[in-house]
Every structure is written in C-alpha cells, then in structure tokens.
Amino acid sequence: MYTVHEVAELSHTTVKTLHHYHKLGLLVPEQTTEAGYRLYGKKDLERLQQILFYKELDFPLKEIKQLLGSEIDRENTLIQQKHLLEQKIDRFKGLIKTINASIKSAKKGVDLDMENLFKGFETEEEWQEALKDQNEYLKKEYDFDLSNQKMDVESMNDSAMEAQSFNKDMIQFLQEGGAANDPKVLDRVKEHLSFLEKKGQPATPQVFLNQTEFFIVDRFHRNMLEKQQAGYTYFLNKAAVYYLANIK
C-alpha cells in the first residue's frame, strides 16, 4: 500500500490533486485508516495512470470519470491512449514546423505568406495515412478504393471535427442512461444531418438509418464504434429508427 505522499511522488503530481480526485470520486483510495490517512493499492495506481493519460489529452475530469465509470479493458485502453498521444505528437510536430517557418521569416524580416501561416495541421498525405486501414478493408470487402476519391482537406477536417463532436455527444447521452428517442438525442441527430447536408453529402433520415444498419453488420465499422463505447452501434441505430419515425 502507498500513502498519498508516496503516490504523489511516484506519479509526479501533488497531494492536493489526489485529494481533489478523491473528493470528486474519480480516484478513491483502497483504504482510509481510522486516523484518516489515505492508502492506495496497485489498482488505484493503474487507475491514476489512466486519469493522467486522459488529462494529458485534455479530457475534462467529468468526462474522464464517465470513461472510467465501467469495467475497462486495460490493455485495449492503453493501446487507444497510445494512439491518441501519437496523434497529438504528430500534430505538435506540424505546429513546430509552422513555428520554425515563422521564426525563419521573422529573422529575415519578411512576412510569411498567409496561406502558409496555418499549415502543418493537416495534409492530404496525413489523411491518406489515417484512412489506410479502412481503405484496405473497403478494397478487400467491397472493391471500393478511397484513395481514388478527390480529397478536400479543409472540408474533411470540418467533417472529421463534426463526426468527433457528434459521436462524443451521442456516447455521452448513452453513458448517462438516455433513451435513443430522447428529444435531446433526436435534436443532435437533426443537427448532424443538417451539417452533412450543407456539406453536400447524402443526409436524409433514411440514408442515416441505412448507414447505421451497415455499421451493425459490418465488422470493421462495428468494432470501430464499439471500441469508443460498448453498445454505441446499436444505440445509434435505434436513434436513427426513432428519428425517421419522428419526422413522418
């Protein structure tokens, strides 16, 4: 067992932070002595590692508590966190590249071209790499090659941000015990489809329902969604069913 001071030293955090996590119910020590001293076990340290990883990825404490609220697959969670951290590193590398270009132009006393001012965030090559596994699967299973599609990086960035936001919101509804026909859920579906429609993508309620049914039967996409949250694929499908029925 470890005291709160030992845990703080091991994890390079503070006693105050650990007390705060305890108060929030985010990290409750295995034992508390009659004198009020906190004692942490191995499982507590593993949970603290998860918390600090998510904090490094800028997740708010409330969301971290929800993510760790159920029994987790430690190995799979670590693999996912490793992937997220690698993405963050790549993003920082791109930002450093942009900063170096800005420093170079500042030394020369010239203005950096406005088009290059914000480069280093995303490129078509980075998108191709990100979609590599999915593209290989689609080619093998459905003879469809994503790499043949024209890529508008800016549009894809916007769509990716919306998809991330949509999934985050829907998963939160699910984690909070919300029903798939809850007005808040249906409103978020409506907002999402409206975004897709503005982007010129097929976004009718029926198309959305068909897409969610595909996610259920297709193992690649089902696993991709279920890794984010168990039961999410089926929740999404139910929401699509209720949304289609609701607008008729």
C-alpha positions in Angstrom: 0.0 0.0 0.0 1.1 3.5 -0.7 0.5 6.7 1.2 -0.9 9.8 -0.6 2.6 11.4 -0.4 4.2 8.4 -2.0 1.6 8.3 -4.8 2.1 12.0 -5.4 5.9 11.4 -5.7 5.5 8.3 -7.9 3.1 10.0 -10.3 4.7 13.4 -10.4 1.5 15.1 -9.2 0.5 16.8 -6.0 -1.2 15.7 -2.8 -3.7 18.4 -3.3 -4.6 17.0 -6.8 -5.0 13.5 -5.3 -7.3 14.9 -2.6 -9.3 16.6 -5.3 -9.6 13.4 -7.3 -10.8 11.6 -4.1 -13.4 14.4 -3.4 -14.8 14.0 -6.9 -15.0 10.2 -6.6 -12.5 9.9 -9.5 -9.8 8.1 -7.5 -11.0 6.7 -4.2 -8.1 5.1 -2.2 -8.4 1.4 -1.4 -8.3 2.1 2.3 -8.6 5.0 4.7 -7.3 4.4 8.2 -9.1 5.4 11.3 -6.8 8.4 11.6 -8.0 9.5 8.1 -4.8 8.6 6.2 -5.4 7.5 2.6 -3.7 4.2 1.4 -3.6 3.3 -2.3 -3.2 -0.1 -3.8 -2.0 -1.4 -7.2 -5.4 -0.9 -8.9 -5.6 2.7 -7.6 -2.2 3.4 -9.2 -3.3 1.9 -12.5 -6.5 4.0 -12.5 -4.4 7.1 -11.7 -2.3 6.3 -14.7 -5.4 6.2 -16.9 -6.6 9.5 -15.4 -3.3 11.3 -16.1 -3.2 9.9 -19.6 -6.6 11.3 -20.3 -5.7 14.6 -18.7 -2.7 14.9 -21.0 -5.1 14.5 -23.9 -7.1 17.4 -22.4 -10.2 15.4 -21.4 -12.2 17.2 -18.6 -12.3 15.4 -15.3 -16.1 14.9 -15.5 -15.6 13.1 -18.8 -12.7 11.0 -17.5 -14.9 9.8 -14.6 -17.5 8.7 -17.1 -15.0 6.9 -19.3 -13.6 5.1 -16.3 -17.1 4.5 -14.8 -17.4 1.0 -16.0 -15.1 -2.0 -16.1 -12.3 -1.3 -18.6 -10.1 -3.5 -20.7 -6.7 -2.1 -19.5 -4.6 -3.3 -22.4 -7.1 -2.0 -25.1 -7.5 1.3 -23.2 -3.7 1.8 -23.1 -3.5 1.0 -26.8 -6.1 3.6 -27.6 -4.5 6.2 -25.4 -1.1 5.4 -27.1 -2.7 6.1 -30.5 -4.3 9.3 -29.3 -1.0 10.5 -27.8 0.8 9.7 -31.1 -1.7 11.7 -32.9 -1.1 14.6 -30.5 2.6 14.3 -31.1 2.2 14.4 -34.8 0.0 17.5 -34.5 2.6 19.2 -32.3 5.3 18.3 -34.9 3.2 20.0 -37.5 2.8 23.1 -35.3 6.6 23.2 -34.7 7.2 23.1 -38.4 4.9 26.1 -38.8 6.5 27.9 -35.9 10.0 27.3 -37.4 8.9 28.7 -40.7 7.5 31.8 -38.9 10.8 32.2 -36.9 12.8 31.9 -40.2 10.7 34.6 -41.9 10.9 36.8 -38.8 14.7 36.6 -38.8 14.7 37.6 -42.5 12.3 40.5 -41.8 9.7 39.3 -44.3 6.1 38.3 -43.8 5.1 34.7 -44.0 2.7 34.0 -46.8 -0.8 33.9 -45.3 -1.5 30.6 -47.0 1.4 29.1 -45.1 0.6 30.7 -41.8 -1.6 27.9 -40.6 0.0 25.0 -42.4 1.2 21.9 -40.6 -2.2 21.0 -39.1 -3.5 18.5 -41.8 -2.4 17.4 -45.2 -3.8 15.1 -47.9 -1.0 12.7 -47.2 -1.8 12.6 -43.5 -5.5 11.9 -44.3 -4.4 9.1 -46.7 -2.3 7.6 -43.9 -5.1 8.0 -41.3 -7.6 6.2 -43.7 -5.1 3.5 -44.7 -6.6 0.6 -42.7 -10.1 1.5 -43.5 -9.3 1.8 -47.2 -7.6 -1.5 -47.3 -10.6 -3.1 -45.7 -13.0 -1.5 -48.1 -11.0 -2.5 -51.1 -10.9 -6.1 -49.9 -14.5 -6.4 -48.8 -16.3 -4.1 -51.2 -13.9 -3.3 -54.0 -14.1 0.4 -53.2 -10.9 2.5 -53.1 -11.0 5.7 -51.0 -7.7 6.8 -52.4 -9.4 7.3 -55.8 -11.7 9.9 -54.3 -10.8 13.6 -54.5 -9.8 14.9 -51.1 -10.7 18.4 -49.9 -8.5 18.6 -46.8 -10.4 21.6 -45.3 -13.8 20.0 -45.9 -12.5 16.7 -44.5 -11.2 18.5 -41.4 -14.6 20.1 -40.8 -16.4 16.8 -41.3 -14.0 15.0 -39.0 -14.5 17.6 -36.3 -18.3 17.3 -36.6 -18.1 13.5 -36.6 -16.0 13.6 -33.4 -18.3 16.0 -31.8 -21.4 14.0 -32.8 -20.0 10.7 -31.5 -18.9 12.4 -28.3 -22.3 13.8 -27.7 -24.2 10.6 -28.6 -21.9 8.5 -26.4 -22.4 10.9 -23.5 -26.2 10.5 -23.9 -25.8 6.7 -23.9 -23.5 6.8 -20.8 -25.9 9.0 -18.9 -28.6 6.4 -19.5 -30.5 8.5 -22.1 -33.1 6.7 -24.3 -32.5 6.7 -28.0 -35.8 8.5 -28.6 -34.9 11.3 -26.1 -35.6 14.7 -27.7 -32.0 15.7 -27.0 -30.8 12.7 -28.9 -33.1 13.4 -31.8 -32.2 17.1 -31.9 -28.5 16.2 -32.1 -29.2 13.8 -35.0 -31.1 16.5 -36.8 -28.2 18.9 -36.2 -25.7 16.4 -37.5 -27.7 15.6 -40.7 -28.1 19.3 -41.3 -24.3 19.7 -41.2 -23.8 16.9 -43.7 -26.5 18.3 -46.0 -24.7 21.6 -46.1 -21.5 19.8 -47.0 -23.3 18.3 -50.0 -23.3 14.8 -48.5 -26.3 12.4 -48.6 -28.0 13.1 -45.3 -31.7 12.1 -45.4 -33.1 10.3 -42.4 -33.4 7.1 -44.5 -29.7 7.3 -45.6 -28.7 7.8 -42.0 -30.7 4.7 -40.9 -29.2 2.7 -43.7 -25.7 3.8 -42.6 -26.3 2.7 -39.0 -27.7 -0.7 -40.2 -24.5 -1.1 -42.2 -22.4 -0.3 -39.1 -24.1 -3.2 -37.3 -23.5 -5.8 -39.9 -20.0 -4.6 -41.0 -17.4 -5.9 -38.5 -14.8 -3.2 -39.2 -17.1 -0.3 -38.6 -19.0 -2.0 -35.8 -15.7 -2.7 -33.9 -14.6 0.9 -34.6 -17.7 2.3 -32.9 -17.8 -0.3 -30.1 -14.2 0.5 -29.1 -15.4 4.0 -28.4 -18.3 2.7 -26.2 -19.9 -0.7 -25.8 -23.4 -0.7 -27.3 -22.9 2.5 -29.2 -23.5 0.9 -32.6 -27.0 -0.3 -31.6 -27.8 2.9 -29.7 -27.0 4.9 -32.9 -29.2 2.6 -35.0 -32.2 3.0 -32.5 -31.8 6.7 -32.6 -31.9 6.6 -36.4 -35.1 4.5 -36.3 -36.8 6.9 -33.9 -35.6 9.9 -35.9 -37.0 8.6 -39.2 -40.3 7.8 -37.5 -40.5 11.1 -35.7 -40.3 13.2 -38.9 -43.0 11.4 -40.7 
